[in-house]
Amino acid sequence: MPLEAGLLEILACPACHAPLREEGDELLCTGGAECGLVYPVRDGIPVLLVDEARRPD
């Protein structure tokens, strides 16, 4: 289920503060190689905890 457009516009990566983009059930940091964390979206709720994020494959 996609996030509301207004919500995605105000969300930022908690690690580097770069904007996030939605891809499937995840939010990807657009901060580039220095960050690039991937955050899960569970039941339509973004989990923006660095401890829950993963590095991209």
N, C-alpha and C positions, 0 to 999 in steps of 0.2 A: 504494500500500500504506500503510495508516494506521500511525502510530507507536504504540508501546506507551503505554497510558494513564499509567503511572508515569513514563515518560520525559518526556512532555509536561508533567506537573505540576512537574517540577524545572527545565525549560528557561526561560530568560529572555532578553530582547533584550540583546545585548552593548553596544548603544549607550546605552539608557536604563534597562535592568534591569526593564522591564515584562514581565508574562506574555505568552506567545505562544499563538496559537490556530492550529489546523491547518485549512487550506482547500485541498483538492486536493493538489497536490504542492508546497505552499508553507506556510511558517509566517509568520503575520502578527503584527506587534507590536501590542499593545493599548494602547500608550502615547498614542494620540491624535494630534492634528495636529502636535505638536512632534516626533514621531518617525515612527511608522507605517511603518517599513521592512518589506519583504517578503523573507524568506529562502528560498532554494530547498532542496528535499529531493531529493537525488540518490541513486538506488539504495537508498532507505530511510534515508539518513544526512543529518541536517540540516547544512547548511553555514552556520554561524553566524559568518560573517565580514562585517563591515560593508562591505568592498570588494566582496563578491559580492552584497550586498543591492541591492534596487531600491526606488524610490519607487512607491507604488500608482498605478494609472492613474486 
